[in-house]
Amino acid sequence: ADGGNFRLLSDLCDQLLADDRIGACFETRIGGLLGLPITFEPSGDGRKRNRAVKALEADEDWWTLFPEDELTQLLTWGRLAGFSWAQLVYQDENGKPLVNEAGRLTPRAEFWHPQHFRFDQVERKWFVKKRDASGNALGAEEEAVPGDGQWILYTPNGRFRPWAHGLWRGLSRWW
């Protein structure tokens, strides 16, 4: 993992999550977090900030943006591997824009397995394997830039070598 290749780390984490004791701990931890009430605070200036907060609090946008199954994966892998990725998707499977009941374009975050990413130590950049239309990996890579409107990177313990702070390090010895 320190070389930036996360294939073996991903394989180990898959095996760890398959263990009923470890899997149950993550289900309890993440399920408890997602079971808490969600509140939002307005930031910035203008009338739009209050509309956004109202839409989020009414669950119009939050659960559309972060479906519970995708958010569970993002949080679980973020804690276990030290990082996790999601891609913001703006169209459904038929190519139609994801517009909610209020007429707003609301993307959906889709979890990506960490095995598809690598970190280049020299360039200090993340790269992802490209996929074709059916979702199969092509082998070619493109840069994944967190926060660019396409990618979300979750690093609960900081962005410097996040894999070094994942829970997998302590669990791997027992596994």
C-alpha positions in Angstrom: 0.0 0.0 0.0 2.9 2.4 0.7 3.8 2.1 -2.9 0.4 3.4 -4.0 -1.0 0.1 -5.2 -4.1 -0.9 -3.2 -4.9 -4.3 -4.8 -3.7 -6.4 -1.9 -5.0 -4.0 0.6 -8.5 -4.2 -1.1 -8.3 -8.0 -1.1 -7.4 -8.1 2.6 -10.3 -5.7 3.4 -12.7 -7.8 1.4 -11.7 -10.8 3.5 -11.9 -8.9 6.8 -15.4 -7.7 6.0 -16.4 -11.3 5.2 -15.5 -12.3 8.8 -18.8 -12.2 10.7 -17.3 -10.5 13.8 -15.6 -7.7 11.9 -18.5 -7.2 9.6 -20.9 -7.0 12.5 -18.7 -4.4 14.2 -18.8 -2.2 11.1 -22.6 -2.7 10.7 -23.1 -1.6 14.3 -20.7 1.3 14.0 -21.9 2.7 10.6 -25.5 1.7 11.1 -25.6 3.6 14.4 -24.1 6.7 12.7 -26.6 6.6 9.9 -29.4 6.1 12.4 -28.8 9.5 14.0 -30.9 12.5 13.0 -29.3 14.6 10.3 -29.3 18.4 10.6 -27.7 21.1 8.4 -26.6 24.6 9.1 -26.7 27.4 6.5 -23.4 28.9 5.3 -22.6 31.8 3.0 -24.8 34.7 2.1 -28.0 35.0 0.1 -31.4 33.5 -0.1 -30.3 30.2 -1.8 -28.5 29.0 1.3 -31.8 28.7 3.2 -33.5 26.9 0.4 -30.6 24.4 0.2 -30.8 23.7 3.9 -34.6 23.3 3.8 -34.3 20.8 0.9 -31.6 18.8 2.7 -33.6 18.8 6.0 -36.7 17.6 4.1 -34.7 14.7 2.9 -35.3 15.8 -0.7 -31.7 15.9 -1.7 -29.6 14.2 1.0 -30.8 10.6 0.5 -30.9 11.1 -3.3 -27.3 12.3 -3.3 -26.2 9.6 -0.8 -28.3 6.5 -0.9 -27.9 4.6 2.3 -26.2 1.5 0.7 -23.7 3.7 -1.1 -23.0 5.8 2.0 -22.6 2.7 4.1 -19.9 1.4 1.7 -18.2 4.8 1.6 -18.0 5.1 5.4 -17.1 1.4 6.0 -14.2 1.4 3.6 -13.1 4.8 4.7 -12.7 3.6 8.2 -11.3 0.2 7.3 -8.9 1.1 4.4 -8.3 4.7 5.6 -9.8 6.1 2.4 -12.8 5.5 0.1 -14.0 6.9 -3.2 -17.4 7.7 -4.7 -18.2 9.1 -8.1 -21.0 11.6 -8.6 -23.3 10.3 -11.3 -25.6 12.8 -13.0 -27.6 10.4 -15.2 -29.5 7.3 -14.7 -28.8 4.0 -16.5 -30.8 5.2 -19.5 -28.8 8.4 -19.8 -31.6 10.6 -18.4 -30.6 13.4 -16.0 -31.2 12.7 -12.3 -33.9 15.4 -11.6 -35.7 15.2 -8.3 -39.4 16.0 -7.6 -38.6 19.7 -7.1 -37.0 19.8 -10.6 -33.4 20.1 -9.3 -30.5 18.2 -10.9 -29.3 16.0 -7.9 -26.4 13.7 -8.6 -26.1 10.3 -6.9 -22.8 9.2 -5.2 -21.7 5.7 -6.3 -19.1 3.9 -4.2 -16.0 2.7 -6.1 -14.0 -0.2 -4.8 -10.5 0.9 -3.7 -8.8 -1.7 -5.9 -9.5 0.6 -8.9 -7.3 3.4 -7.5 -3.6 4.0 -7.1 -1.7 6.8 -5.6 1.4 8.1 -7.5 4.0 9.0 -4.9 6.1 11.1 -7.3 3.2 13.2 -8.7 1.2 13.0 -5.4 -2.0 12.4 -7.4 -4.7 9.7 -7.4 -5.4 7.7 -10.5 -8.4 5.5 -11.3 -8.8 2.7 -13.9 -11.2 3.7 -16.7 -14.3 1.6 -17.3 -16.3 1.0 -20.5 -20.0 1.6 -20.8 -20.8 -1.8 -19.2 -18.6 -1.1 -16.2 -15.7 -3.3 -17.1 -12.2 -2.0 -16.3 -10.2 -1.0 -19.4 -6.7 -0.9 -17.9 -6.1 2.7 -18.9 -6.0 5.3 -16.1 -7.1 8.8 -15.6 -6.5 11.2 -12.8 -9.1 11.3 -10.0 -9.4 14.7 -8.5 -11.3 14.9 -5.2 -13.9 17.7 -5.1 -13.9 18.3 -8.9 -17.6 17.6 -9.2 -17.0 14.0 -10.3 -15.1 12.4 -7.4 -15.5 12.3 -3.6 -12.6 11.1 -1.5 -13.4 10.2 2.1 -10.3 10.2 4.4 -11.5 10.2 8.0 -7.9 10.4 9.4 -6.5 13.0 7.1 -5.3 13.1 3.5 -1.6 12.4 4.1 -1.1 8.6 3.5 -4.7 7.8 4.6 -4.2 4.1 4.0 -1.5 4.1 6.8 -4.2 5.0 9.3 -6.9 2.6 8.3 -8.2 0.0 10.8 -6.9 -2.8 8.5 -3.4 -2.4 9.9 -4.4 -3.6 13.3 -6.8 -6.3 12.1 -4.4 -7.7 9.5 -2.1 -9.2 12.1 -5.0 -11.2 13.6 -6.3 -12.2 10.2 
